[in-house]
């Protein structure tokens, strides 16, 4: 690998590790030779997601940035991109992400459609703030989360429909968990991922939705959503045992992190309070114990 490409992957690793996540990203659990490639995928997706959520910008500016990201994805490897106006992203970092990403795509023959799906979901975040049904929410997750799992599997050499199905359930569960932990924050921003059909079924008032208040009907609606999310975690859990090597432990740690956060969201609902939960150093003994006592199901 030439020095320029090495520097590009180093930038992706730095960008990946500069964002807090409730699950490992290109962690030491993965083989060292594959960590940079996972970081390149993550950096591409994380920055695009930031474009959709960057505060203080007009929707037109967000969509322009995402369209520029799509154009750059489709450009020949090695072409240069300028800084994206309005965003705190140096042009050098943007160029490094795509230099590394194009190399990863070529090395592992990754489908471009999976990256296009991610970008379509991020555009949808700009234009859509409410969802009518669970079908619409899950379709969003199919494009916003599931491509990442499939890309990781392909970097590790897995191209099996049964593993893709497990990965989709797993990734959708992680995405939904992220929604529920950010429920109050999203409501105050005018964005809601609990579908209207669920709100109506549970009798959630419009005032509760706009304020993010944890009223009784809201807690019931979120409780039902958490139950659906647990079912998806169960459906995705076999993936953690179907793969081999260090990826198995990375996925187990990710699965446990998602479950831990979902448990905390549910506990907060039961107590009547609500704030965004996060994993702490105090969780380490629990993680170690669960990793050591993990059994296939």
C-alpha positions as CSV (number, residue, x, y, z in Angstrom):
1,X,0.0,0.0,0.0
2,X,1.5,3.4,-1.0
3,X,2.0,6.1,1.6
4,X,-0.9,8.3,0.3
5,X,-3.4,5.4,0.6
6,X,-2.0,4.5,4.1
7,X,-2.6,8.1,5.1
8,X,-6.1,8.0,3.7
9,X,-7.0,4.9,5.7
10,X,-5.4,6.5,8.8
11,X,-7.8,9.5,8.4
12,X,-10.8,7.1,8.2
13,X,-9.7,5.4,11.4
14,X,-9.4,8.8,13.1
15,X,-12.8,9.9,11.9
16,X,-14.4,6.6,13.0
17,X,-12.9,6.8,16.5
18,X,-13.9,10.5,16.9
19,X,-17.6,9.7,17.0
20,X,-19.2,8.2,20.0
21,X,-21.2,5.0,19.3
22,X,-22.9,2.5,21.6
23,X,-21.2,-0.3,19.7
24,X,-17.6,-0.9,18.5
25,X,-16.5,0.5,15.2
26,X,-13.3,-1.0,13.6
27,X,-12.2,-2.0,17.1
28,X,-9.3,-4.1,18.2
29,X,-11.6,-7.1,18.1
30,X,-11.3,-7.1,14.3
31,X,-8.2,-8.3,12.5
32,X,-5.8,-5.4,12.1
33,X,-5.6,-5.8,8.3
34,X,-9.4,-5.3,7.9
35,X,-9.9,-2.5,10.4
36,X,-9.0,0.2,7.9
37,X,-11.5,-1.1,5.4
38,X,-14.4,-1.1,7.9
39,X,-13.3,2.4,9.0
40,X,-13.5,3.6,5.4
41,X,-17.1,2.3,5.1
42,X,-18.0,3.8,8.4
43,X,-16.4,7.2,7.7
44,X,-18.4,7.5,4.4
45,X,-21.7,6.7,6.1
46,X,-21.0,8.7,9.3
47,X,-20.2,11.9,7.4
48,X,-23.2,11.5,5.1
49,X,-25.4,11.0,8.1
50,X,-23.9,14.2,9.7
51,X,-24.8,16.1,6.5
52,X,-28.5,15.1,7.0
53,X,-28.4,16.2,10.7
54,X,-26.1,19.2,10.7
55,X,-27.9,22.0,12.6
56,X,-28.4,25.5,11.3
57,X,-28.5,24.7,7.6
58,X,-31.3,24.8,5.1
59,X,-32.7,21.5,3.7
60,X,-31.4,22.6,0.3
61,X,-27.8,22.8,1.6
62,X,-28.1,19.3,3.3
63,X,-29.4,17.8,0.1
64,X,-26.7,19.5,-2.0
65,X,-24.0,18.0,0.3
66,X,-25.5,14.5,0.0
67,X,-25.8,14.8,-3.7
68,X,-22.1,15.9,-3.8
69,X,-21.3,12.8,-1.7
70,X,-23.2,10.6,-4.3
71,X,-21.4,12.3,-7.2
72,X,-18.0,11.7,-5.5
73,X,-19.0,8.0,-5.0
74,X,-19.6,7.6,-8.7
75,X,-16.5,9.6,-9.7
76,X,-13.4,7.7,-10.9
77,X,-11.0,6.8,-8.1
78,X,-8.4,9.5,-7.4
79,X,-10.5,12.4,-8.5
80,X,-10.5,15.4,-6.1
81,X,-13.4,16.8,-4.2
82,X,-13.5,20.3,-2.7
83,X,-14.7,21.1,0.8
84,X,-18.5,20.8,1.2
85,X,-19.8,24.3,1.8
86,X,-21.4,24.8,5.3
87,X,-19.9,21.7,6.9
88,X,-17.0,21.3,9.2
89,X,-15.3,18.8,6.9
90,X,-11.8,19.7,5.5
91,X,-11.4,18.9,1.8
92,X,-8.4,16.8,2.7
93,X,-10.5,14.6,4.9
94,X,-13.2,14.2,2.2
95,X,-10.6,13.2,-0.4
96,X,-9.0,10.7,2.0
97,X,-12.4,9.1,2.7
98,X,-13.0,8.5,-1.0
99,X,-9.5,7.4,-1.8
100,X,-9.7,4.7,0.9
101,X,-13.3,3.9,0.1
102,X,-12.7,3.3,-3.6
103,X,-9.8,1.1,-2.8
104,X,-12.0,-0.9,-0.4
105,X,-14.8,-1.2,-2.9
106,X,-12.3,-2.5,-5.6
107,X,-10.5,-4.9,-3.2
108,X,-13.7,-6.6,-2.0
109,X,-16.0,-6.1,-5.0
110,X,-18.5,-4.3,-2.9
111,X,-21.9,-3.4,-4.5
112,X,-22.3,0.3,-5.1
113,X,-26.0,-0.1,-4.7
114,X,-25.5,-0.6,-0.9
115,X,-23.8,2.8,-0.7
116,X,-26.5,4.4,-2.8
117,X,-29.2,2.9,-0.5
118,X,-27.5,4.6,2.5
119,X,-27.5,8.0,0.8
120,X,-31.1,7.6,-0.2
121,X,-32.0,7.1,3.5
122,X,-30.0,10.1,4.5
123,X,-31.8,12.2,1.9
124,X,-35.1,10.9,3.3
125,X,-34.0,12.2,6.8
126,X,-34.0,15.7,5.3
127,X,-37.4,15.4,3.6
128,X,-39.4,13.1,5.8
129,X,-40.2,13.7,9.5
130,X,-43.1,11.3,10.1
131,X,-43.9,7.7,9.1
132,X,-47.5,6.3,8.7
133,X,-46.8,2.6,9.3
134,X,-44.3,0.1,10.6
135,X,-43.8,-0.9,7.0
136,X,-42.5,2.5,6.1
137,X,-40.2,2.6,9.2
138,X,-38.7,-0.8,8.3
139,X,-38.2,0.2,4.7
140,X,-36.2,3.2,5.9
141,X,-34.1,0.9,8.1
142,X,-33.5,-1.4,5.1
143,X,-31.6,1.5,3.5
144,X,-30.3,3.4,6.5
145,X,-28.8,0.5,8.5
146,X,-28.9,-2.9,6.7
147,X,-26.4,-2.0,4.0
148,X,-23.7,-1.5,6.6
149,X,-24.1,-5.1,7.9
150,X,-24.0,-6.5,4.4
151,X,-20.9,-4.5,3.5
152,X,-19.1,-5.8,6.6
153,X,-20.0,-9.4,5.8
154,X,-18.6,-9.0,2.3
155,X,-15.3,-7.5,3.5
156,X,-15.0,-10.6,5.6
157,X,-15.8,-12.9,2.6
158,X,-19.4,-13.8,3.4
159,X,-21.9,-13.8,0.6
160,X,-24.8,-16.0,1.8
161,X,-28.5,-15.0,1.7
162,X,-29.2,-16.6,5.1
163,X,-26.4,-14.5,6.8
164,X,-27.7,-11.4,5.0
165,X,-31.2,-12.0,6.4
166,X,-29.8,-12.3,10.0
167,X,-27.6,-9.3,9.4
168,X,-30.7,-7.3,8.3
169,X,-32.6,-8.1,11.4
170,X,-29.6,-7.3,13.6
171,X,-28.9,-3.9,11.9
172,X,-32.6,-3.0,11.9
173,X,-32.7,-3.7,15.6
174,X,-29.7,-1.5,16.2
175,X,-31.3,1.3,14.2
176,X,-34.6,1.1,16.0
177,X,-32.7,1.1,19.4
178,X,-31.0,4.3,18.3
179,X,-34.5,5.8,17.5
180,X,-35.9,4.9,20.9
181,X,-32.9,6.2,22.9
182,X,-33.2,9.5,21.0
183,X,-37.0,9.7,21.2
184,X,-37.2,12.9,23.2
185,X,-34.4,14.6,21.2
186,X,-36.0,13.7,17.9
187,X,-39.4,14.9,19.0
188,X,-38.1,18.3,19.9
189,X,-36.5,18.5,16.5
190,X,-39.8,17.6,14.9
191,X,-38.8,14.1,13.8
192,X,-40.6,11.0,14.8
193,X,-39.9,7.4,13.9
194,X,-42.7,5.8,15.9
195,X,-45.3,5.3,13.1
196,X,-48.6,7.2,13.2
197,X,-50.5,3.9,13.3
198,X,-48.8,3.0,16.6
199,X,-49.5,6.5,18.1
200,X,-53.2,6.2,17.1
201,X,-53.5,2.7,18.5
202,X,-52.0,3.8,21.9
203,X,-53.9,7.1,22.0
204,X,-50.8,9.3,22.1
205,X,-51.7,13.0,22.0
206,X,-50.2,15.4,19.6
207,X,-48.9,17.6,22.5
208,X,-47.0,14.6,23.9
209,X,-45.4,14.0,20.5
210,X,-44.3,17.6,20.0
211,X,-42.8,17.8,23.5
212,X,-41.4,14.3,23.8
213,X,-43.2,13.9,27.1
214,X,-43.2,10.4,28.6
215,X,-47.0,10.2,29.1
216,X,-48.7,6.9,29.8
217,X,-49.8,6.4,26.1
218,X,-46.3,7.4,24.9
219,X,-44.7,4.8,27.2
220,X,-47.1,2.2,26.0
221,X,-46.3,3.0,22.3
222,X,-42.5,2.9,23.1
223,X,-42.9,-0.3,25.1
224,X,-44.5,-2.0,22.1
225,X,-41.8,-0.6,19.8
226,X,-39.1,-2.0,22.2
227,X,-40.8,-5.4,22.1
228,X,-40.6,-5.4,18.3
229,X,-37.0,-4.4,18.5
230,X,-36.2,-7.3,20.9
231,X,-37.7,-9.7,18.4
232,X,-35.4,-8.4,15.7
233,X,-32.4,-8.8,18.1
234,X,-33.4,-12.4,18.6
235,X,-33.7,-13.0,14.9
236,X,-30.3,-11.4,14.3
237,X,-28.4,-13.1,17.1
238,X,-27.5,-16.3,15.2
239,X,-25.2,-14.2,13.0
240,X,-22.9,-13.8,15.9
241,X,-22.3,-17.5,15.9
242,X,-22.5,-18.2,12.2
243,X,-19.4,-16.2,11.4
244,X,-15.9,-17.2,12.5
245,X,-12.7,-15.6,13.8
246,X,-12.6,-12.2,15.4
247,X,-15.7,-11.0,13.6
248,X,-17.7,-13.3,15.8
249,X,-16.5,-11.4,18.9
250,X,-17.0,-8.0,17.3
251,X,-20.6,-8.9,16.5
252,X,-21.3,-10.3,19.9
253,X,-20.0,-7.1,21.5
254,X,-22.2,-5.1,19.1
255,X,-25.2,-7.2,19.9
256,X,-24.7,-6.9,23.6
257,X,-24.2,-3.2,23.4
258,X,-27.5,-2.8,21.5
259,X,-29.4,-5.0,24.1
260,X,-27.8,-3.1,27.0
261,X,-29.0,0.2,25.6
262,X,-32.5,-1.2,24.9
263,X,-32.7,-2.4,28.4
264,X,-31.9,1.0,29.7
265,X,-34.5,2.7,27.5
266,X,-37.1,0.3,28.9
267,X,-36.0,0.9,32.5
268,X,-36.3,4.6,32.0
269,X,-39.8,4.2,30.6
270,X,-40.9,2.2,33.6
271,X,-39.5,4.8,36.0
272,X,-41.2,7.7,34.2
273,X,-38.0,9.6,33.5
274,X,-36.2,9.7,30.1
275,X,-32.8,10.8,28.9
276,X,-30.4,9.4,26.3
277,X,-28.7,6.4,27.8
278,X,-25.0,5.6,27.0
279,X,-22.6,2.8,27.8
280,X,-20.1,3.6,30.5
281,X,-16.9,2.1,31.9
282,X,-19.1,0.7,34.7
283,X,-20.7,-1.6,32.0
284,X,-17.3,-3.4,31.4
285,X,-17.8,-6.2,34.0
286,X,-21.2,-6.9,32.6
287,X,-19.8,-7.1,29.0
288,X,-16.9,-9.3,30.1
289,X,-19.3,-11.7,31.9
290,X,-21.7,-11.9,29.0
291,X,-19.0,-12.4,26.5
292,X,-17.4,-15.2,28.6
293,X,-20.8,-16.9,29.2
294,X,-22.1,-16.5,25.6
295,X,-23.8,-19.7,24.2
296,X,-25.1,-20.3,20.8
297,X,-28.9,-20.4,20.4
